[in-house]
Amino acid sequence: IALDAWNAILAVNLTGMMLSCQHAIKAMKNNPDGPSGSIILNSSINGILALAGDVAYSTTKGALRLLAKSTAVHCAKARLNIRCNSIHPGVVETPLIEAAIAGAPDAAAARQLLENVAPMGRMGRCEEVAGLVAYLASDEAAFITGAELVIDGGSTAGLAGV
């Protein structure tokens, strides 16, 4: 990978998230008597399992795991009422994925390939990821911090088979 491409991906996927954490903490710590704050970093299963051919993407998504943990420990030790977790979605049926499927030479084969990434045999839905985010943002998750939550239909649990 060219160094300029590497730096560009790190700037967006990692430095941007670190700056977001800093600004979120600054804003949230000004509300010590309110509900707890929750920072949720959107990583990917490619931060757990490397994506072939895209070392920079997988590297940045993997680094978000430890950015979340480091942020969680920092906030807890400082006695801030702020939690930080990372989520790791698998293939989710988003407009970006739909466009990639539509642009493939064989759209049906592309859809099937993506659906078969997960042992459950389908792509995730946006509302499923949103449900996890809503839970983590709520005070029902008040004792969850520094966690990595995978929402991938079993993709990281093991191979679906041949």
OpenMM code with the backbone's topology and positions (N, CA, C; nanometers):
from openmm import Vec3, app, unit

residues = "ILE ALA LEU ASP ALA TRP ASN ALA ILE LEU ALA VAL ASN LEU THR GLY MET MET LEU SER CYS GLN HIS ALA ILE LYS ALA MET LYS ASN ASN PRO ASP GLY PRO SER GLY SER ILE ILE LEU ASN SER SER ILE ASN GLY ILE LEU ALA LEU ALA GLY ASP VAL ALA TYR SER THR THR LYS GLY ALA LEU ARG LEU LEU ALA LYS SER THR ALA VAL HIS CYS ALA LYS ALA ARG LEU ASN ILE ARG CYS ASN SER ILE HIS PRO GLY VAL VAL GLU THR PRO LEU ILE GLU ALA ALA ILE ALA GLY ALA PRO ASP ALA ALA ALA ALA ARG GLN LEU LEU GLU ASN VAL ALA PRO MET GLY ARG MET GLY ARG CYS GLU GLU VAL ALA GLY LEU VAL ALA TYR LEU ALA SER ASP GLU ALA ALA PHE ILE THR GLY ALA GLU LEU VAL ILE ASP GLY GLY SER THR ALA GLY LEU ALA GLY VAL".split()
positions = [
    Vec3(0.0858, -0.1183, 0.0000),
    Vec3(0.0000, 0.0000, 0.0000),
    Vec3(0.0901, 0.1242, 0.0000),
    Vec3(0.0512, 0.2197, -0.0773),
    Vec3(0.1257, 0.3455, -0.0825),
    Vec3(0.1069, 0.4207, 0.0496),
    Vec3(0.2118, 0.4878, 0.0936),
    Vec3(0.2080, 0.5572, 0.2218),
    Vec3(0.0977, 0.6626, 0.2272),
    Vec3(0.0744, 0.7344, 0.1172),
    Vec3(-0.0312, 0.8363, 0.1188),
    Vec3(-0.1691, 0.7724, 0.1341),
    Vec3(-0.1911, 0.6574, 0.0743),
    Vec3(-0.3187, 0.5862, 0.0902),
    Vec3(-0.3333, 0.5357, 0.2338),
    Vec3(-0.2260, 0.4808, 0.2883),
    Vec3(-0.2252, 0.4341, 0.4273),
    Vec3(-0.2621, 0.5490, 0.5217),
    Vec3(-0.1941, 0.6629, 0.5051),
    Vec3(-0.2192, 0.7783, 0.5916),
    Vec3(-0.3609, 0.8310, 0.5773),
    Vec3(-0.4149, 0.8284, 0.4571),
    Vec3(-0.5516, 0.8768, 0.4358),
    Vec3(-0.6524, 0.7889, 0.5088),
    Vec3(-0.6349, 0.6589, 0.5021),
    Vec3(-0.7275, 0.5671, 0.5697),
    Vec3(-0.7139, 0.5805, 0.7210),
    Vec3(-0.5912, 0.5902, 0.7710),
    Vec3(-0.5718, 0.6104, 0.9143),
    Vec3(-0.6335, 0.7421, 0.9603),
    Vec3(-0.6207, 0.8460, 0.8802),
    Vec3(-0.6758, 0.9770, 0.9176),
    Vec3(-0.8265, 0.9702, 0.9378),
    Vec3(-0.8950, 0.9025, 0.8488),
    Vec3(-1.0413, 0.8944, 0.8586),
    Vec3(-1.0835, 0.7929, 0.9643),
    Vec3(-1.0356, 0.6697, 0.9508),
    Vec3(-1.0868, 0.5599, 1.0334),
    Vec3(-1.0353, 0.5593, 1.1762),
    Vec3(-0.9183, 0.6135, 1.2009),
    Vec3(-0.8619, 0.6058, 1.3354),
    Vec3(-0.8448, 0.7437, 1.3989),
    Vec3(-0.7737, 0.8328, 1.3327),
    Vec3(-0.7541, 0.9660, 1.3905),
    Vec3(-0.8876, 1.0379, 1.4067),
    Vec3(-0.9747, 1.0256, 1.3086),
    Vec3(-1.1073, 1.0871, 1.3186),
    Vec3(-1.1863, 1.0353, 1.4375),
    Vec3(-1.1767, 0.9062, 1.4639),
    Vec3(-1.2479, 0.8480, 1.5781),
    Vec3(-1.1853, 0.8920, 1.7103),
    Vec3(-1.0531, 0.9023, 1.7153),
    Vec3(-0.9866, 0.9484, 1.8367),
    Vec3(-1.0280, 1.0921, 1.8685),
    Vec3(-1.0312, 1.1766, 1.7659),
    Vec3(-1.0746, 1.3149, 1.7867),
    Vec3(-1.2211, 1.3206, 1.8290),
    Vec3(-1.3029, 1.2337, 1.7721),
    Vec3(-1.4444, 1.2271, 1.8117),
    Vec3(-1.4574, 1.1880, 1.9582),
    Vec3(-1.3771, 1.0920, 2.0023),
    Vec3(-1.3791, 1.0520, 2.1435),
    Vec3(-1.3406, 1.1695, 2.2329),
    Vec3(-1.2357, 1.2406, 2.1956),
    Vec3(-1.1927, 1.3551, 2.2761),
    Vec3(-1.3032, 1.4592, 2.2887),
    Vec3(-1.3678, 1.4903, 2.1783),
    Vec3(-1.4743, 1.5913, 2.1811),
    Vec3(-1.5968, 1.5408, 2.2566),
    Vec3(-1.6286, 1.4129, 2.2422),
    Vec3(-1.7431, 1.3566, 2.3145),
    Vec3(-1.7185, 1.3606, 2.4650),
    Vec3(-1.5997, 1.3227, 2.5067),
    Vec3(-1.5675, 1.3252, 2.6498),
    Vec3(-1.5764, 1.4675, 2.7028),
    Vec3(-1.5223, 1.5618, 2.6296),
    Vec3(-1.5264, 1.7022, 2.6726),
    Vec3(-1.6710, 1.7486, 2.6912),
    Vec3(-1.7583, 1.7131, 2.5986),
    Vec3(-1.8987, 1.7537, 2.6080),
    Vec3(-1.9717, 1.6786, 2.7192),
    Vec3(-1.9481, 1.5490, 2.7292),
    Vec3(-2.0218, 1.4668, 2.8257),
    Vec3(-1.9791, 1.4909, 2.9694),
    Vec3(-1.8535, 1.5231, 2.9927),
    Vec3(-1.8096, 1.5401, 3.1310),
    Vec3(-1.8645, 1.6682, 3.1923),
    Vec3(-1.9207, 1.7541, 3.1111),
    Vec3(-1.9845, 1.8755, 3.1616),
    Vec3(-2.1250, 1.8490, 3.2133),
    Vec3(-2.1662, 1.7237, 3.2164),
    Vec3(-2.2989, 1.6853, 3.2641),
    Vec3(-2.2852, 1.5736, 3.3682),
    Vec3(-2.2107, 1.5978, 3.4773),
    Vec3(-2.1807, 1.4898, 3.5717),
    Vec3(-2.3021, 1.4359, 3.6467),
    Vec3(-2.4068, 1.5149, 3.6612),
    Vec3(-2.5236, 1.4691, 3.7353),
    Vec3(-2.6342, 1.4163, 3.6453),
    Vec3(-2.6103, 1.4188, 3.5161),
    Vec3(-2.7102, 1.3693, 3.4217),
    Vec3(-2.6941, 1.2200, 3.3988),
    Vec3(-2.7633, 1.1699, 3.2978),
    Vec3(-2.7481, 1.0278, 3.2650),
    Vec3(-2.6054, 1.0001, 3.2187),
    Vec3(-2.5671, 0.8745, 3.2243),
    Vec3(-2.4303, 0.8422, 3.1840),
    Vec3(-2.4104, 0.8699, 3.0360),
    Vec3(-2.2869, 0.8988, 3.0013),
    Vec3(-2.2529, 0.9182, 2.8613),
    Vec3(-2.2109, 0.7860, 2.8005),
    Vec3(-2.2298, 0.7735, 2.6716),
    Vec3(-2.1927, 0.6502, 2.6032),
    Vec3(-2.1304, 0.6836, 2.4686),
    Vec3(-2.0080, 0.6385, 2.4502),
    Vec3(-1.9386, 0.6524, 2.3226),
    Vec3(-1.9366, 0.5144, 2.2592),
    Vec3(-1.9819, 0.5058, 2.1361),
    Vec3(-1.9889, 0.3776, 2.0662),
    Vec3(-1.9092, 0.3905, 1.9372),
    Vec3(-1.8011, 0.3147, 1.9286),
    Vec3(-1.7165, 0.3178, 1.8096),
    Vec3(-1.7609, 0.2081, 1.7142),
    Vec3(-1.7913, 0.2479, 1.5919),
    Vec3(-1.8355, 0.1525, 1.4905),
    Vec3(-1.7131, 0.0961, 1.4196),
    Vec3(-1.6779, -0.0260, 1.4554),
    Vec3(-1.5654, -0.0937, 1.3925),
    Vec3(-1.6211, -0.1875, 1.2861),
    Vec3(-1.5763, -0.3093, 1.2838),
    Vec3(-1.6161, -0.4062, 1.1823),
    Vec3(-1.5630, -0.5422, 1.2245),
    Vec3(-1.6218, -0.6478, 1.1707),
    Vec3(-1.5607, -0.7785, 1.1949),
    Vec3(-1.4224, -0.7842, 1.1317),
    Vec3(-1.3951, -0.6935, 1.0385),
    Vec3(-1.2621, -0.6889, 0.9784),
    Vec3(-1.1590, -0.6266, 1.0717),
    Vec3(-1.2003, -0.5863, 1.1894),
    Vec3(-1.1080, -0.5494, 1.2953),
    Vec3(-1.0746, -0.6689, 1.3826),
    Vec3(-1.1423, -0.7795, 1.3583),
    Vec3(-1.1206, -0.9045, 1.4313),
    Vec3(-1.0580, -1.0084, 1.3389),
    Vec3(-1.1094, -1.0148, 1.2177),
    Vec3(-1.0577, -1.1035, 1.1131),
    Vec3(-1.0127, -1.0155, 0.9973),
    Vec3(-0.8900, -1.0319, 0.9535),
    Vec3(-0.8355, -0.9457, 0.8484),
    Vec3(-0.9110, -0.9614, 0.7168),
    Vec3(-0.9309, -0.8510, 0.6490),
    Vec3(-0.9915, -0.8494, 0.5163),
    Vec3(-0.8793, -0.8623, 0.4143),
    Vec3(-0.8811, -0.9704, 0.3394),
    Vec3(-0.7755, -0.9951, 0.2408),
    Vec3(-0.7653, -0.8782, 0.1439),
    Vec3(-0.6440, -0.8334, 0.1217),
    Vec3(-0.6212, -0.7283, 0.0236),
    Vec3(-0.6450, -0.5875, 0.0730),
    Vec3(-0.6763, -0.5691, 0.2008),
    Vec3(-0.7006, -0.4338, 0.2515),
    Vec3(-0.6416, -0.4189, 0.3912),
    Vec3(-0.5091, -0.4174, 0.3962),
    Vec3(-0.4381, -0.4138, 0.5236),
    Vec3(-0.4701, -0.2877, 0.6037),
    Vec3(-0.4828, -0.1747, 0.5398),
    Vec3(-0.5069, -0.0500, 0.6130),
    Vec3(-0.6450, -0.0494, 0.6770),
    Vec3(-0.7464, -0.0948, 0.6052),
    Vec3(-0.8820, -0.0978, 0.6601),
    Vec3(-0.8872, -0.1881, 0.7826),
    Vec3(-0.8373, -0.3103, 0.7694),
    Vec3(-0.8401, -0.4037, 0.8820),
    Vec3(-0.7581, -0.3520, 0.9994),
    Vec3(-0.6454, -0.2909, 0.9711),
    Vec3(-0.5607, -0.2361, 1.0771),
    Vec3(-0.6345, -0.1282, 1.1545),
    Vec3(-0.6994, -0.0369, 1.0838),
    Vec3(-0.7698, 0.0716, 1.1536),
    Vec3(-0.8890, 0.0187, 1.2311),
    Vec3(-0.9610, -0.0755, 1.1750),
    Vec3(-1.0774, -0.1301, 1.2451),
    Vec3(-1.0346, -0.2096, 1.3677),
    Vec3(-0.9203, -0.2782, 1.3581),
    Vec3(-0.8664, -0.3471, 1.4749),
    Vec3(-0.8218, -0.2491, 1.5820),
    Vec3(-0.7628, -0.1396, 1.5414),
    Vec3(-0.7172, -0.0384, 1.6367),
    Vec3(-0.8339, 0.0248, 1.7118),
    Vec3(-0.9510, 0.0300, 1.6501),
    Vec3(-1.0677, 0.0860, 1.7188),
    Vec3(-1.1063, 0.0029, 1.8409),
    Vec3(-1.0778, -0.1263, 1.8362),
    Vec3(-1.1050, -0.2114, 1.9530),
    Vec3(-1.0299, -0.1575, 2.0742),
    Vec3(-0.9014, -0.1284, 2.0568),
    Vec3(-0.8211, -0.0805, 2.1690),
    Vec3(-0.8427, 0.0670, 2.1979),
    Vec3(-0.8830, 0.1449, 2.0990),
    Vec3(-0.9206, 0.2833, 2.1269),
    Vec3(-1.0412, 0.2850, 2.2207),
    Vec3(-1.1388, 0.1993, 2.1952),
    Vec3(-1.2565, 0.1917, 2.2825),
    Vec3(-1.2172, 0.1476, 2.4231),
    Vec3(-1.1335, 0.0460, 2.4324),
    Vec3(-1.0907, -0.0023, 2.5639),
    Vec3(-1.0093, 0.1042, 2.6378),
    Vec3(-0.9184, 0.1694, 2.5685),
    Vec3(-0.8370, 0.2745, 2.6307),
    Vec3(-0.9238, 0.3901, 2.6777),
    Vec3(-1.0195, 0.4280, 2.5956),
    Vec3(-1.1114, 0.5360, 2.6323),
    Vec3(-1.1962, 0.4953, 2.7519),
    Vec3(-1.2429, 0.3712, 2.7527),
    Vec3(-1.3238, 0.3212, 2.8644),
    Vec3(-1.2452, 0.3258, 2.9951),
    Vec3(-1.1213, 0.2792, 2.9919),
    Vec3(-1.0380, 0.2784, 3.1124),
    Vec3(-1.0076, 0.4212, 3.1571),
    Vec3(-0.9754, 0.5081, 3.0626),
    Vec3(-0.9480, 0.6486, 3.0958),
    Vec3(-1.0682, 0.7112, 3.1669),
    Vec3(-1.1856, 0.6940, 3.1103),
    Vec3(-1.3060, 0.7554, 3.1684),
    Vec3(-1.3385, 0.6956, 3.3048),
    Vec3(-1.3229, 0.5643, 3.3182),
    Vec3(-1.3526, 0.4993, 3.4461),
    Vec3(-1.2549, 0.5448, 3.5546),
    Vec3(-1.1264, 0.5479, 3.5228),
    Vec3(-1.0265, 0.5891, 3.6221),
    Vec3(-1.0424, 0.7360, 3.6608),
    Vec3(-1.0902, 0.8175, 3.5680),
    Vec3(-1.1132, 0.9593, 3.5966),
    Vec3(-1.2479, 0.9817, 3.6651),
    Vec3(-1.3206, 0.8725, 3.6884),
    Vec3(-1.4533, 0.8767, 3.7519),
    Vec3(-1.5517, 0.9628, 3.6732),
    Vec3(-1.5358, 0.9592, 3.5428),
    Vec3(-1.6331, 1.0249, 3.4561),
    Vec3(-1.7482, 0.9266, 3.4367),
    Vec3(-1.8632, 0.9761, 3.4233),
    Vec3(-1.9808, 0.8909, 3.4046),
    Vec3(-1.9994, 0.8636, 3.2549),
    Vec3(-1.8924, 0.8135, 3.1919),
    Vec3(-1.8906, 0.7933, 3.0469),
    Vec3(-1.8389, 0.6530, 3.0183),
    Vec3(-1.9105, 0.5817, 2.9341),
    Vec3(-1.8710, 0.4472, 2.8917),
    Vec3(-1.8260, 0.4526, 2.7464),
    Vec3(-1.7437, 0.3573, 2.7066),
    Vec3(-1.7020, 0.3484, 2.5669),
    Vec3(-1.6936, 0.2016, 2.5271),
    Vec3(-1.7582, 0.1681, 2.4181),
    Vec3(-1.7598, 0.0318, 2.3657),
    Vec3(-1.7410, 0.0358, 2.2150),
    Vec3(-1.7045, -0.0782, 2.1598),
    Vec3(-1.6963, -0.0882, 2.0137),
    Vec3(-1.7940, -0.1934, 1.9650),
    Vec3(-1.8530, -0.1664, 1.8492),
    Vec3(-1.9391, -0.2655, 1.7857),
    Vec3(-1.8708, -0.3114, 1.6575),
    Vec3(-1.8959, -0.4368, 1.6235),
    Vec3(-1.8277, -0.5003, 1.5108),
    Vec3(-1.9295, -0.5702, 1.4216),
    Vec3(-1.9956, -0.4929, 1.3354),
    Vec3(-2.0927, -0.5547, 1.2450),
    Vec3(-2.0237, -0.6385, 1.1382),
    Vec3(-2.0949, -0.7405, 1.0955),
    Vec3(-2.0537, -0.8162, 0.9779),
    Vec3(-2.1094, -0.7471, 0.8550),
    Vec3(-2.1447, -0.8253, 0.7555),
    Vec3(-2.2024, -0.7685, 0.6333),
    Vec3(-2.3454, -0.7256, 0.6650),
    Vec3(-2.3729, -0.5982, 0.6478),
    Vec3(-2.5053, -0.5420, 0.6746),
    Vec3(-2.5603, -0.4877, 0.5436),
    Vec3(-2.6858, -0.5164, 0.5182),
    Vec3(-2.7500, -0.4750, 0.3931),
    Vec3(-2.7799, -0.3253, 0.3979),
    Vec3(-2.6847, -0.2475, 0.3519),
    Vec3(-2.6943, -0.1017, 0.3495),
    Vec3(-2.7030, -0.0560, 0.2040),
    Vec3(-2.7343, 0.0707, 0.1805),
    Vec3(-2.7325, 0.1203, 0.0422),
    Vec3(-2.5972, 0.1000, -0.0267),
    Vec3(-2.4876, 0.1112, 0.0477),
    Vec3(-2.3550, 0.0895, -0.0101),
    Vec3(-2.3394, -0.0557, -0.0574),
    Vec3(-2.3833, -0.1495, 0.0236),
    Vec3(-2.3762, -0.2918, -0.0141),
    Vec3(-2.4702, -0.3189, -0.1308),
    Vec3(-2.5899, -0.2614, -0.1263),
    Vec3(-2.6855, -0.2804, -0.2367),
    Vec3(-2.6276, -0.2282, -0.3680),
    Vec3(-2.5593, -0.1144, -0.3621),
    Vec3(-2.4979, -0.0588, -0.4832),
    Vec3(-2.3863, -0.1497, -0.5341),
    Vec3(-2.3089, -0.2058, -0.4421),
    Vec3(-2.2019, -0.2980, -0.4829),
    Vec3(-2.2603, -0.4224, -0.5484),
    Vec3(-2.3693, -0.4728, -0.4932),
    Vec3(-2.4352, -0.5903, -0.5518),
    Vec3(-2.4869, -0.5558, -0.6908),
    Vec3(-2.5549, -0.4422, -0.7011),
    Vec3(-2.6124, -0.4009, -0.8299),
    Vec3(-2.5046, -0.3790, -0.9357),
    Vec3(-2.3865, -0.3355, -0.8937),
    Vec3(-2.2784, -0.3094, -0.9878),
    Vec3(-2.1939, -0.4308, -1.0223),
    Vec3(-2.2219, -0.5427, -0.9583),
    Vec3(-2.1442, -0.6647, -0.9849),
    Vec3(-2.1850, -0.7247, -1.1192),
    Vec3(-2.0929, -0.7936, -1.1867),
    Vec3(-2.1270, -0.8578, -1.3147),
    Vec3(-2.2434, -0.9567, -1.3016),
    Vec3(-2.2502, -1.0259, -1.1882),
    Vec3(-2.3601, -1.1194, -1.1606),
    Vec3(-2.4169, -1.0827, -1.0238),
    Vec3(-2.5202, -0.9988, -1.0242),
    Vec3(-2.5764, -0.9465, -0.8994),
    Vec3(-2.6276, -1.0579, -0.8088),
    Vec3(-2.6904, -1.1586, -0.8653),
    Vec3(-2.7435, -1.2686, -0.7839),
    Vec3(-2.6302, -1.3438, -0.7147),
    Vec3(-2.5220, -1.3679, -0.7870),
    Vec3(-2.4071, -1.4376, -0.7279),
    Vec3(-2.3411, -1.3516, -0.6204),
    Vec3(-2.3326, -1.2218, -0.6446),
    Vec3(-2.2734, -1.1313, -0.5457),
    Vec3(-2.3568, -1.1296, -0.4183),
    Vec3(-2.4894, -1.1241, -0.4335),
    Vec3(-2.5782, -1.1266, -0.3167),
    Vec3(-2.5592, -1.2566, -0.2391),
    Vec3(-2.5577, -1.3676, -0.3097),
    Vec3(-2.5426, -1.4973, -0.2436),
    Vec3(-2.4089, -1.5060, -0.1695),
    Vec3(-2.3041, -1.4569, -0.2319),
    Vec3(-2.1724, -1.4577, -0.1682),
    Vec3(-2.1759, -1.3813, -0.0359),
    Vec3(-2.2343, -1.2627, -0.0374),
    Vec3(-2.2408, -1.1810, 0.0841),
    Vec3(-2.3329, -1.2426, 0.1887),
    Vec3(-2.4423, -1.3018, 0.1455),
    Vec3(-2.5329, -1.3670, 0.2404),
    Vec3(-2.4671, -1.4873, 0.3063),
    Vec3(-2.3797, -1.5541, 0.2334),
    Vec3(-2.3160, -1.6745, 0.2863),
    Vec3(-2.1938, -1.6467, 0.3731),
    Vec3(-2.1573, -1.5205, 0.3907),
    Vec3(-2.0470, -1.4879, 0.4814),
    Vec3(-2.0830, -1.5324, 0.6230),
    Vec3(-2.2077, -1.5147, 0.6612),
    Vec3(-2.2530, -1.5503, 0.7956),
    Vec3(-2.3151, -1.6897, 0.7967),
    Vec3(-2.2857, -1.7696, 0.8988),
    Vec3(-2.3501, -1.8995, 0.9100),
    Vec3(-2.5031, -1.8910, 0.9115),
    Vec3(-2.5583, -1.7790, 0.9545),
    Vec3(-2.7038, -1.7627, 0.9540),
    Vec3(-2.7594, -1.7516, 0.8130),
    Vec3(-2.6725, -1.7324, 0.7134),
    Vec3(-2.7144, -1.7352, 0.5740),
    Vec3(-2.7832, -1.6102, 0.5233),
    Vec3(-2.7574, -1.4979, 0.5886),
    Vec3(-2.8152, -1.3718, 0.5422),
    Vec3(-2.7271, -1.2572, 0.5880),
    Vec3(-2.7534, -1.1415, 0.5310),
    Vec3(-2.6861, -1.0202, 0.5764),
    Vec3(-2.7626, -0.9636, 0.6954),
    Vec3(-2.6919, -0.8857, 0.7751),
    Vec3(-2.7582, -0.8174, 0.8843),
    Vec3(-2.8455, -0.7048, 0.8307),
    Vec3(-2.9359, -0.6586, 0.9163),
    Vec3(-3.0229, -0.5464, 0.8805),
    Vec3(-2.9830, -0.4248, 0.9640),
    Vec3(-2.9975, -0.3093, 0.9052),
    Vec3(-2.9600, -0.1847, 0.9740),
    Vec3(-3.0297, -0.1724, 1.1087),
    Vec3(-3.1559, -0.2104, 1.1150),
    Vec3(-3.2303, -0.1976, 1.2407),
    Vec3(-3.1757, -0.2909, 1.3493),
    Vec3(-3.1114, -0.4005, 1.3096),
    Vec3(-3.0497, -0.4889, 1.4090),
    Vec3(-2.9276, -0.4217, 1.4714),
    Vec3(-2.8485, -0.3568, 1.3906),
    Vec3(-2.7331, -0.2827, 1.4422),
    Vec3(-2.7824, -0.1640, 1.5253),
    Vec3(-2.8852, -0.0965, 1.4777),
    Vec3(-2.9408, 0.0180, 1.5510),
    Vec3(-2.9921, -0.0240, 1.6885),
    Vec3(-3.0502, -0.1421, 1.6982),
    Vec3(-3.0978, -0.1922, 1.8273),
    Vec3(-2.9838, -0.2098, 1.9266),
    Vec3(-2.8714, -0.2617, 1.8785),
    Vec3(-2.7543, -0.2774, 1.9650),
    Vec3(-2.7018, -0.1412, 2.0090),
    Vec3(-2.6952, -0.0479, 1.9166),
    Vec3(-2.6479, 0.0868, 1.9490),
    Vec3(-2.7411, 0.1528, 2.0505),
    Vec3(-2.8717, 0.1393, 2.0313),
    Vec3(-2.9679, 0.1987, 2.1250),
    Vec3(-2.9501, 0.1408, 2.2653),
    Vec3(-2.9290, 0.0106, 2.2731),
    Vec3(-2.9062, -0.0522, 2.4036),
    Vec3(-2.7792, 0.0026, 2.4686),
    Vec3(-2.6699, 0.0053, 2.3940),
    Vec3(-2.5438, 0.0544, 2.4504),
    Vec3(-2.5524, 0.2010, 2.4913),
    Vec3(-2.6316, 0.2781, 2.4207),
    Vec3(-2.6471, 0.4200, 2.4529),
    Vec3(-2.7341, 0.4415, 2.5763),
    Vec3(-2.8134, 0.3420, 2.6119),
    Vec3(-2.9068, 0.3561, 2.7236),
    Vec3(-2.8388, 0.3272, 2.8571),
    Vec3(-2.9026, 0.3728, 2.9645),
    Vec3(-2.8507, 0.3433, 3.0973),
    Vec3(-2.8775, 0.1991, 3.1389),
    Vec3(-2.9506, 0.1232, 3.0582),
    Vec3(-2.9629, -0.0210, 3.0833),
    Vec3(-2.8272, -0.0885, 3.0675),
    Vec3(-2.7377, -0.0265, 2.9933),
    Vec3(-2.6029, -0.0794, 2.9708),
    Vec3(-2.5006, -0.0044, 3.0562),
    Vec3(-2.5439, 0.0458, 3.1712),
    Vec3(-2.4603, 0.1329, 3.2536),
    Vec3(-2.3324, 0.0676, 3.3045),
    Vec3(-2.3267, -0.0654, 3.3085),
    Vec3(-2.2071, -0.1337, 3.3589),
    Vec3(-2.1291, -0.2009, 3.2464),
    Vec3(-2.1593, -0.1620, 3.1234),
    Vec3(-2.0883, -0.2170, 3.0078),
    Vec3(-1.9964, -0.1088, 2.9532),
    Vec3(-1.8685, -0.1321, 2.9668),
    Vec3(-1.7697, -0.0400, 2.9120),
    Vec3(-1.6441, -0.1173, 2.8739),
    Vec3(-1.5815, -0.0764, 2.7664),
    Vec3(-1.4621, -0.1450, 2.7189),
    Vec3(-1.4920, -0.2762, 2.6490),
    Vec3(-1.6170, -0.2970, 2.6132),
    Vec3(-1.6576, -0.4236, 2.5513),
    Vec3(-1.6523, -0.4153, 2.3996),
    Vec3(-1.6325, -0.5306, 2.3396),
    Vec3(-1.6383, -0.5459, 2.1938),
    Vec3(-1.7629, -0.6277, 2.1651),
    Vec3(-1.8601, -0.5695, 2.0998),
    Vec3(-1.9835, -0.6421, 2.0708),
    Vec3(-1.9919, -0.6712, 1.9222),
    Vec3(-1.9989, -0.7995, 1.8922),
    Vec3(-2.0019, -0.8465, 1.7541),
    Vec3(-2.1467, -0.8729, 1.7159),
    Vec3(-2.1854, -0.8235, 1.5996),
    Vec3(-2.3198, -0.8466, 1.5470),
    Vec3(-2.3029, -0.8873, 1.4009),
    Vec3(-2.2853, -1.0194, 1.3811),
    Vec3(-2.2406, -1.0662, 1.2501),
    Vec3(-2.3037, -1.1965, 1.2029),
    Vec3(-2.4106, -1.2400, 1.2661),
    Vec3(-2.4755, -1.3634, 1.2222),
    Vec3(-2.3885, -1.4864, 1.2383),
    Vec3(-2.2880, -1.4780, 1.3240),
    Vec3(-2.2007, -1.5912, 1.3505),
    Vec3(-2.0744, -1.5956, 1.2674),
    Vec3(-2.0495, -1.4937, 1.1879),
    Vec3(-1.9327, -1.4951, 1.0982),
    Vec3(-1.8007, -1.5155, 1.1716),
    Vec3(-1.7852, -1.4537, 1.2875),
    Vec3(-1.6593, -1.4676, 1.3607),
    Vec3(-1.6605, -1.5864, 1.4558),
    Vec3(-1.7745, -1.6550, 1.4666),
    Vec3(-1.7831, -1.7712, 1.5557),
    Vec3(-1.7161, -1.8935, 1.4953),
    Vec3(-1.7168, -1.9027, 1.3650),
    Vec3(-1.6558, -2.0170, 1.2993),
    Vec3(-1.6971, -2.0230, 1.1542),
    Vec3(-1.6332, -2.1091, 1.0813),
    Vec3(-1.6616, -2.1229, 0.9391),
    Vec3(-1.7974, -2.1872, 0.9180),
    Vec3(-1.8702, -2.1362, 0.8213),
    Vec3(-2.0043, -2.1874, 0.7927),
    Vec3(-1.9986, -2.3237, 0.7255),
    Vec3(-1.8865, -2.3600, 0.6736),
    Vec3(-1.8738, -2.4887, 0.6052),
    Vec3(-1.8644, -2.4692, 0.4555),
    Vec3(-1.8389, -2.5784, 0.3884),
    Vec3(-1.8217, -2.5725, 0.2431),
    Vec3(-1.9414, -2.6346, 0.1761),
] * unit.nanometer
topology = app.Topology()
chain = topology.addChain("A")
for resn in residues:
    res = topology.addResidue(resn, chain)
    for name in ("N", "CA", "C"):
        topology.addAtom(name, app.Element.getBySymbol(name[0]), res)
